[in-house]
Amino acid sequence: MPPNPPPHPTELFAERLVLVLSGQRPMHWVARHIANTAFDDLARLAEHRPLCADGHRPTVHRIGHYQPHPEAYEVFARVATGPRLRALAFRLALGADRRWRCTAVELEPRH
């Protein structure tokens, strides 16, 4: 049986962002994978642990992406925190070192 292909970069980054936004991992855990102002945006979001809900571990329910050119992805994910679904959006860009980095991140605000 052939080995499973490696996860898509959008899947890897969605999981990384969810772990930070739920307080399960610290910011420095993803620091080398975040570029530009996205680090500040993620730090501001993570400060309040927005994906931490009543002891429920957040789970990514669906990921979709649009690739405007070969070196960028615009990504959206639905994240469940208990019975609630939240929207997460982020941008990935391929750097000169051929590594993907998150260059923007947004989480829909709580109501």
Beta strands, then each sheet from edge to edge (+ up, - down):
strand 1: 59-69
strand 2: 72-81
strand 3: 84-94
strand 4: 100-107
sheet 1: 1+ 2- 3+ 4-
end
